[in-house]
Amino acid sequence: MIVLLASSPILVAVSLLLVFRQSGVRAGIAGLVVAVAVVLASNSFALDGEALRLALLSGALTTFVVAYVLFGGLVLYRILEAGGA
């Protein structure tokens, strides 16, 4: 049962992407909502409000770093493409 609860956010996101043909943003947000709901509704995952807030903040900061790196790569690609490389 715990394995099914823990894997439910991933299953929701993958099913939204592959079966329902939703965007990655919608699938990611739905996965996040399911993950928070599982943590709050289940006694198996012992996270209080402060730990959940810190986990969400950590995930947001990691997402920001990844987006920053990807954006830099896209800018570099556009510059090289405009220069004829």
N, C-alpha and C positions, 0 to 999 in steps of 0.2 A: 504494500500500500504506500509506503514512504517513497519507493522508487517511482511509482506512478505520479505521486504528488510533486516530487522533485523534477520529473521530466515534463510535467504538463506545460510550463511556459515555452519550452522548446517545441513541443508538439503543436501547440497553438500557433506559434510563429511560422513553423514550417508548413502547417496545413493552410494557413492564410496565404502564404507565398505560392505554394504549389497547386493547391486544390481550388482556392477561391480567387486566385490571381490578383491579390491585393498588393499594394506597394510595400516596400521594405520599411518605410516609416510607420505605416499602419500596423504591420506585423510586429515591429519592434515595440511599439507602444502597447499593443495588446498583450505581448509577452510580458512586458513590465507590469501591467495591471494584474495579470494572472499570477505572477511571481509574488507581488505584494499581497494579493488576496490569500495565496497559499500560506505565506508567512504569518499573516494576521489570524487566519482561521484555524491553523493547525497547531497542536501542542508539540509536534515532533521537532519543529524548528524554533528553538528558544531565542527569539530576538525581541527585545523590548523596543519601545519607540525610538530611543536614542540610537541604538545599534542599527536599526532599520534606516534612520535618517543618515547616519554616517555611511552606510553601505550604498545608499542612493547617491549621496554626494561623491563618493569615490568612483562610482560608475559614471557619473556625469563628467567628472574631471578626466577620466580615462577616455571617454568619448570625445571630449574637447581636444585632447592631445592627438588622437587618431585623425580627427577631422582636420586639424591644423596641418598635419603632415601630408594628408591627401590633397588638401587645397594647395599646398606648396608644390606638390608634384604636378597638379593640373596647370598651375601658373607656368611652371617651367616647360611643360609640354606645349602650351600655347605660344610661349616666347620662341621656342625652337621651331615650331611649325611656321610661325610668321617670318622667321629668319631664313626659312628655306632648308633647314637641316633635316 
